[in-house]
Amino acid sequence: MLTYNYYGHACFQLDDGKVKILVDPFLTGNPQASINPDDVEADYILVTHAHGDHVGDAYDILERTGATAVCIPEMTDFVGENIKAIGMNLGGTVKTEFGFVRMVPALHSSGVQGGIACGYVIGVGGKIIYYSGDTALFSDMKLIGERDKIDYAILPIGGHYTMDPVDAAKAVSFLDAANVIPLHYNTWDVIKQNAEDLLKLVEFAKVHIVKPGESLKLK
């Protein structure tokens, strides 16, 4: 069974029992971090963009674990010559031993010259997971939901830098997702939100509020 392990802010791990996919591993300096970067395991590390609260400890974890990085081509330089990296771009799909990773658009600044921010659709453990990365609401999320039947949408709700609960609820509608998991909130005062607001706003999907350090079985 696929497990979602939430490590705080925008960092989480998907574990299907065979492969561990770590996403946006900002742990050092993260006041929400529930795990030490030296203790987290990964076979793949997906990075949505180069802001420090997303790329975070990626290099050190890649070096220690031998994991494969997945990111936009402009970010492959950060991993170094001796680390495995898959540089891909929007609309691209990479097939893997666990399923696939598709890179999709996000509306956000990138943190690296010439780069872009992105989200991912991940096929793993018999589920389709959409992680938007940091983004504003945009209507083409409908196309993402039309291409793949989204089992779980993982969305930021902090506002200020990303969607807030109101826009995230609209995103769930655009995506026609069956389940939604909020993140990227309450790390700092500037993105303080009440996740319970999302429960009130989302009409048809099931909302799962997972706290840092908690896990959720993705059924």
Phi, psi and omega per residue, in radians:
M1 nan 2.513 -3.119
L2 -1.387 2.334 -3.134
T3 -2.094 2.381 3.028
Y4 -1.778 2.023 3.094
N5 -1.877 2.067 -3.067
Y6 -1.741 2.129 -3.072
Y7 -1.820 0.020 3.082
G8 1.919 2.567 -3.101
H9 1.025 -1.896 3.127
A10 -2.036 0.242 -3.085
C11 -1.691 2.208 3.066
F12 -2.609 2.893 3.120
Q13 -2.233 2.381 2.983
L14 -1.839 2.196 -3.049
D15 -2.249 1.989 3.130
D16 -1.678 0.170 -3.124
G17 1.652 -0.271 3.116
K18 -2.134 -0.702 -3.070
V19 -2.191 2.399 3.095
K20 -1.939 2.121 -3.138
I21 -1.913 1.985 -3.135
L22 -1.752 2.391 -3.056
V23 -2.179 2.326 3.053
D24 0.779 1.158 -2.958
P25 -1.411 1.149 3.012
F26 -1.525 1.833 -3.110
L27 -2.159 -0.854 3.080
T28 -1.145 2.138 -3.107
G29 1.484 0.016 3.110
N30 -1.558 1.962 -3.100
P31 -1.148 -0.256 3.098
Q32 -1.656 -0.138 -2.966
A33 -0.962 2.254 -3.120
S34 -1.847 0.054 -3.133
I35 -2.564 2.585 3.071
N36 -1.374 2.420 -3.140
P37 -1.032 -0.415 3.102
D38 -1.315 -0.217 -3.082
D39 -1.837 -0.251 -3.089
V40 -1.365 2.505 -3.141
E41 -1.962 2.664 -3.117
A42 -2.790 2.494 2.930
D43 -1.803 -0.542 3.050
Y44 -2.326 2.534 3.024
I45 -2.203 2.033 3.116
L46 -1.734 2.267 -3.141
V47 -2.117 2.233 -3.081
T48 -1.478 -0.538 3.123
H49 -2.947 3.062 -2.918
A50 -1.698 0.226 3.011
H51 -1.156 2.558 -3.024
G52 -1.037 -0.501 -3.129
D53 -1.458 0.244 3.060
H54 -2.289 -0.842 3.111
V55 -1.268 -0.631 2.951
G56 0.694 -2.013 -3.064
D57 -1.650 0.301 -3.021
A58 -0.951 -0.830 -3.068
Y59 -1.059 -0.843 -3.091
D60 -1.100 -0.686 -3.141
I61 -1.234 -0.677 3.072
L62 -1.040 -0.790 -3.113
E63 -1.127 -0.710 -3.084
R64 -1.299 -0.694 -3.004
T65 -1.646 -0.364 -3.035
G66 1.335 0.300 3.135
A67 -1.159 2.875 3.075
T68 -1.738 2.224 3.088
A69 -1.443 2.511 3.004
V70 -2.199 2.167 -3.074
C71 -2.908 3.068 3.071
I72 -1.209 2.694 -3.066
P73 -0.985 -0.611 -3.104
E74 -1.142 -0.280 -3.141
M75 -1.702 -0.130 -3.067
T76 -1.123 -0.412 3.125
D77 -1.112 -0.500 -3.055
F78 -1.222 -0.343 -3.068
V79 -1.489 -0.282 3.117
G80 1.530 2.872 -3.032
E81 -1.264 -0.451 -3.030
N82 -1.672 0.161 -3.118
I83 -2.022 2.420 -3.124
K84 -1.233 2.365 3.134
A85 -2.574 2.448 3.018
I86 -1.932 1.882 3.068
G87 -1.587 2.070 -3.121
M88 -2.305 3.092 -3.072
N89 -2.438 3.034 -3.042
L90 -0.970 2.329 -3.121
G91 1.544 -0.218 -3.131
G92 -1.397 2.628 3.080
T93 -2.239 2.317 3.071
V94 -1.996 2.192 3.066
K95 -1.498 2.432 -3.095
T96 -2.310 3.071 3.117
E97 -1.182 -0.370 3.133
F98 -1.661 -0.244 -3.103
G99 2.668 -1.858 3.132
F100 -2.745 2.821 2.981
V101 -2.270 2.206 3.073
R102 -2.034 2.309 3.120
M103 -1.619 2.254 -3.089
V104 -2.226 2.849 -3.063
P105 -1.199 2.704 2.910
A106 -2.411 2.600 3.087
L107 -1.782 1.714 -3.033
H108 -2.963 2.757 3.021
S109 -1.282 2.834 -2.914
S110 -1.780 -0.511 -3.087
G111 1.441 0.033 3.112
V112 -2.526 2.405 -3.090
Q113 -1.054 2.243 3.103
G114 1.432 -0.120 -3.079
G115 -1.623 3.104 3.086
I116 -2.415 2.693 3.006
A117 -1.446 2.722 -3.090
C118 -2.570 2.989 2.929
G119 -2.156 3.131 -3.132
Y120 -2.400 2.485 2.856
V121 -1.852 2.157 -3.026
I122 -2.093 2.142 3.038
G123 -1.720 1.913 -3.085
V124 -2.682 2.484 3.070
G125 1.035 0.524 -3.139
G126 1.337 0.159 -3.136
K127 -2.129 2.721 3.031
I128 -1.927 2.043 -3.102
I129 -1.943 2.237 3.025
Y130 -1.922 2.123 3.013
Y131 -1.988 2.074 -3.026
S132 -1.330 -0.326 -2.914
G133 1.156 -3.002 3.059
D134 -1.219 2.194 -3.122
T135 -2.816 2.723 2.857
A136 -1.446 2.878 3.000
L137 -1.172 2.401 3.027
F138 -2.549 2.540 -2.964
S139 -1.185 -0.410 -3.135
D140 -1.232 -0.053 2.951
M141 -1.005 -0.452 3.075
K142 -1.016 -0.683 -3.124
L143 -1.171 -0.616 3.098
I144 -1.101 -0.750 3.122
G145 -1.231 -0.449 3.092
E146 -1.342 -0.600 -3.133
R147 -1.227 -0.775 -3.091
D148 -2.271 2.398 3.055
K149 -1.328 1.881 -3.009
I150 -1.402 2.072 3.072
D151 -1.386 -0.770 -3.138
Y152 -2.370 2.209 3.004
A153 -1.827 2.217 3.124
I154 -1.906 1.997 -2.916
L155 -2.299 2.515 3.031
P156 -1.320 2.560 3.101
I157 -2.314 0.180 -2.991
G158 -1.226 -0.365 -3.029
G159 1.219 -3.068 3.133
H160 1.150 -1.056 3.102
Y161 -1.773 -0.330 -3.014
T162 -2.493 -2.966 3.003
M163 -1.020 2.646 2.959
D164 -1.809 -3.115 -3.110
P165 -1.005 -0.620 -3.133
V166 -1.115 -0.848 -3.141
D167 -1.232 -0.604 3.108
A168 -1.116 -0.666 3.096
A169 -1.102 -0.683 3.082
K170 -1.156 -0.656 3.094
A171 -1.060 -0.712 3.111
V172 -1.043 -0.704 3.108
S173 -1.130 -0.798 3.104
F174 -1.025 -0.739 -3.073
L175 -1.338 -0.345 -3.031
D176 0.938 0.736 -3.101
A177 -1.362 2.561 3.138
A178 -1.374 -0.556 -3.094
N179 -2.428 2.688 3.090
V180 -2.421 2.458 3.089
I181 -2.170 2.066 3.109
P182 -1.472 2.597 3.006
L183 -2.646 -2.995 3.117
H184 1.019 0.899 3.074
Y185 -2.634 2.685 3.081
N186 1.160 0.138 3.056
T187 -1.189 -0.722 3.078
W188 -2.364 2.851 -3.091
D189 -1.030 -0.575 -3.071
V190 -1.147 -0.368 3.092
I191 -2.079 0.583 3.128
K192 -1.286 2.243 3.137
Q193 -2.565 2.777 3.012
N194 -1.762 1.927 -3.101
A195 -1.094 -0.392 3.109
E196 -1.085 -0.434 3.101
D197 -1.056 -0.601 3.137
L198 -1.142 -0.637 3.091
L199 -1.015 -0.660 -3.105
K200 -1.327 -0.460 -3.017
L201 -1.625 -0.511 -3.106
V202 -1.452 2.191 -3.013
E203 -1.574 -0.751 -2.945
F204 -1.992 -0.525 3.140
A205 -1.407 2.796 3.046
K206 -1.593 2.262 -3.122
V207 -1.710 2.244 3.123
H208 -2.009 1.936 3.093
I209 -1.610 1.906 -3.087
V210 -1.929 2.191 -3.134
K211 -1.543 2.683 3.093
P212 -0.901 2.308 -3.108
G213 1.628 -0.179 3.126
E214 -1.670 2.828 3.106
S215 -2.205 2.747 3.119
L216 -2.401 2.247 3.016
K217 -1.355 2.164 -3.098
L218 -1.595 1.671 -3.050
K219 -1.519 nan nan
